[in-house]
Amino acid sequence: MKMCDEAGAMAAMRYTQTSVVTVAVDSMSFLSPVHIGDMLTVTAEVTWVGRTSIETRITVTAEEVMSGKVSHTNTAYIVYVALSRDGRPATVPPLLCETEEDLARHQRAEARRALRLKMKESSG
Ligand SMILES: CC(C)(COP(=O)(O)OP(=O)(O)OC[C@H]1O[C@@H](n2cnc3c(N)ncnc32)[C@H](O)[C@@H]1OP(=O)(O)O)[C@@H](O)C(=O)NCCC(=O)NCCS
């Protein structure tokens, strides 16, 4: 989970070129076990941006190095907020949607965001 947060933060920081802070972590399911000696690969990409927030998708795979068998361990969505030098939320550049798949992905991200904000509201 720590590696996921670090990878997501790197993707968000690379995108915004500011520091970021983690604001929300979606539920994380572990689909298959990771054994001692497995090689983990953690990849992160920016999937959506708002005014100051950035959603990232993090994918983890584990490779059994002797056999080369790769399994998908988990996928997580983590949201960050870009910070200005004085530590306040900073506006981020818009994410361009160029293809129909980009638009569909954007809509799925909007639905996840609506759910997160609803959960935040009901827990606060
Ligand atoms: C993150 C933080 C700076 C935001 O400050 P804030 O005054 O709440 O700012 P806002 O209410 O304007 O929220 C900023 C953005 O975060 C989004 N956000 C806030 N809570 C959210 C949640 N639970 N899920 C998804 N997005 C959320 C808002 O929708 C807004 O997005 P937008 O600008 O893209 O529309 C502040 O809440 C904070 O410092 N939290 C603690 C962070 C922390 O300690 N993290 C752990 C260690 S890294």
The ligand as an SDF file (V2000), in Angstrom:
LIG
                    3D

 48 50  0  0  0  0  0  0  0  0999 V2000
   -5.9040   17.8320    0.9640 C   0  0  0  0  0  0  0  0  0  0  0  0
   -6.2030   19.1820    1.6000 C   0  0  0  0  0  0  0  0  0  0  0  0
   -4.9920   20.0970    1.4170 C   0  0  0  0  0  0  0  0  0  0  0  0
   -7.4110   19.7750    0.8810 C   0  0  0  0  0  0  0  0  0  0  0  0
   -7.7310   20.9810    1.4820 O   0  0  0  0  0  0  0  0  0  0  0  0
   -9.2320   21.5150    1.4910 P   0  0  0  0  0  0  0  0  0  0  0  0
   -9.2790   22.8040    2.1580 O   0  0  0  0  0  0  0  0  0  0  0  0
  -10.0920   20.3920    1.9940 O   0  0  0  0  0  0  0  0  0  0  0  0
   -9.4850   21.7770   -0.0410 O   0  0  0  0  0  0  0  0  0  0  0  0
  -10.7820   21.5150   -0.9000 P   0  0  0  0  0  0  0  0  0  0  0  0
  -12.0080   21.2680   -0.1000 O   0  0  0  0  0  0  0  0  0  0  0  0
  -10.8050   22.6310   -1.8940 O   0  0  0  0  0  0  0  0  0  0  0  0
  -10.4370   20.1580   -1.6660 O   0  0  0  0  0  0  0  0  0  0  0  0
   -9.4010   20.1170   -2.6120 C   0  0  0  0  0  0  0  0  0  0  0  0
   -9.7340   19.0740   -3.6560 C   0  0  0  0  0  0  0  0  0  0  0  0
   -9.7400   17.7880   -3.0400 O   0  0  0  0  0  0  0  0  0  0  0  0
  -10.9440   17.1310   -3.3400 C   0  0  0  0  0  0  0  0  0  0  0  0
  -11.2700   16.2370   -2.2520 N   0  0  0  0  0  0  0  0  0  0  0  0
  -11.3560   16.5470   -0.9530 C   0  0  0  0  0  0  0  0  0  0  0  0
  -11.6800   15.4410   -0.2490 N   0  0  0  0  0  0  0  0  0  0  0  0
  -11.8060   14.4400   -1.1420 C   0  0  0  0  0  0  0  0  0  0  0  0
  -12.1260   13.0620   -1.0460 C   0  0  0  0  0  0  0  0  0  0  0  0
  -12.3970   12.4650    0.1230 N   0  0  0  0  0  0  0  0  0  0  0  0
  -12.1650   12.3300   -2.1960 N   0  0  0  0  0  0  0  0  0  0  0  0
  -11.8850   12.8830   -3.3820 C   0  0  0  0  0  0  0  0  0  0  0  0
  -11.5720   14.1900   -3.5330 N   0  0  0  0  0  0  0  0  0  0  0  0
  -11.5370   14.9480   -2.4190 C   0  0  0  0  0  0  0  0  0  0  0  0
  -11.9500   18.2480   -3.5150 C   0  0  0  0  0  0  0  0  0  0  0  0
  -13.0800   17.7990   -4.2380 O   0  0  0  0  0  0  0  0  0  0  0  0
  -11.1170   19.2410   -4.2890 C   0  0  0  0  0  0  0  0  0  0  0  0
  -11.0010   18.7820   -5.6350 O   0  0  0  0  0  0  0  0  0  0  0  0
  -11.0600   19.7890   -6.9090 P   0  0  0  0  0  0  0  0  0  0  0  0
  -10.3070   21.0310   -6.5400 O   0  0  0  0  0  0  0  0  0  0  0  0
  -10.3600   19.0230   -7.9830 O   0  0  0  0  0  0  0  0  0  0  0  0
  -12.4930   20.0390   -7.1930 O   0  0  0  0  0  0  0  0  0  0  0  0
   -6.5160   19.0580    3.1260 C   0  0  0  0  0  0  0  0  0  0  0  0
   -7.7720   18.3880    3.2660 O   0  0  0  0  0  0  0  0  0  0  0  0
   -5.4420   18.2700    3.8540 C   0  0  0  0  0  0  0  0  0  0  0  0
   -4.3730   18.7950    4.1350 O   0  0  0  0  0  0  0  0  0  0  0  0
   -5.7450   17.0050    4.1780 N   0  0  0  0  0  0  0  0  0  0  0  0
   -4.7610   16.1310    4.8350 C   0  0  0  0  0  0  0  0  0  0  0  0
   -3.8950   15.4310    3.8190 C   0  0  0  0  0  0  0  0  0  0  0  0
   -2.9450   14.4490    4.4560 C   0  0  0  0  0  0  0  0  0  0  0  0
   -2.4610   14.6810    5.5560 O   0  0  0  0  0  0  0  0  0  0  0  0
   -2.6940   13.3270    3.7640 N   0  0  0  0  0  0  0  0  0  0  0  0
   -1.9450   12.2400    4.2940 C   0  0  0  0  0  0  0  0  0  0  0  0
   -0.4800   12.3870    4.1380 C   0  0  0  0  0  0  0  0  0  0  0  0
    0.0970   12.6680    2.5280 S   0  0  0  0  0  0  0  0  0  0  0  0
  1  2  1  0
  2  3  1  0
  2  4  1  0
  2 36  1  0
  4  5  1  0
  5  6  1  0
  6  7  2  0
  6  8  1  0
  6  9  1  0
  9 10  1  0
 10 11  2  0
 10 12  1  0
 10 13  1  0
 13 14  1  0
 14 15  1  0
 15 16  1  0
 15 30  1  0
 16 17  1  0
 17 18  1  0
 17 28  1  0
 18 19  1  0
 18 27  1  0
 19 20  2  0
 20 21  1  0
 21 22  1  0
 21 27  2  0
 22 23  1  0
 22 24  2  0
 24 25  1  0
 25 26  2  0
 26 27  1  0
 28 29  1  0
 28 30  1  0
 30 31  1  0
 31 32  1  0
 32 33  2  0
 32 34  1  0
 32 35  1  0
 36 37  1  0
 36 38  1  0
 38 39  2  0
 38 40  1  0
 40 41  1  0
 41 42  1  0
 42 43  1  0
 43 44  2  0
 43 45  1  0
 45 46  1  0
 46 47  1  0
 47 48  1  0
M  END
$$$$
